[in-house]
């Protein structure tokens, strides 16, 4: 099980595609419950992963330390912009199993979306983690938006040699739909995705399976015949989110919607609140559901870009799955010959907060 622990609703950045801090009335900037409440709520959870989330979680480092010192988890995960790494000592960083650093590609692109100097700061954070002997999974956590080039930007981050995995989400959650989104999907994103997957396959056939998280996870699901979870990130069925208020949410970004409110850590156990019925039609009746899982739970319910926006993202997901299916015979042949092993595609090894389907 994965438990997101929101440490604060405040953020020290205001990215173009996000807008910065959560409203304080929805996600208070200080934690309003006791650590004993969290310990009791999670008692008995199997293969427990704690993911620190915000806002920027390192704006409340004392709560990160309190949780790591008091909650007996199998894995610790943090999603951070990396600017405040010094707020935790190296002993805490070495206990982290996955660190997701928010970075969108090269310097010009990242600084455009996130602010001047942010690219260099994140690269320095990655270098600092390595110098601290952090040996876990270092993930470049991207947002792909209107001036992104998914091929160029993913390759750039892999080529730094700093990141074990790269994962991205398309900017289609909060921001207003931009003009030409469909054209961008057809002219930029889908061709870039095809080039990225083709190159990834070429590398894989030599025995080198590079860490492009969505591709590895989808290949593993195809090889095993087991469908991805619904949704793939685990929201609701495999993960729960604890707001700074102590309220339990199905999804860490669904801070102000009734469908996501599941209960409170003060009056419930985690096992009483898990649900597997949060994804509905049209996804559950789709032939691609097993390799999509409904994509994003929040987007599935809120559909802030309307039916047309929802369907556009559906189409691009289907196209990605079909593209992957075309490559599967080659991968399966390499596995039969011993040139590749199924284990090389096993990602994530536990729910670590990546959404799998961009």
Helices and strands as residue ranges (DSSP letters): E 2-6, H 35-41, E 49-53, G 57-60, H 61-70, E 75-80, G 85-87, H 90-95, E 98-102, H 107-114, H 118-131, E 137-144, H 150-159, E 165-170, H 181-184, I 185-189, H 190-204, H 213-224, E 239-242, E 247-249, G 258-260, E 261-264, H 270-273, G 283-285, G 289-291, H 297-302, H 306-337, G 342-345
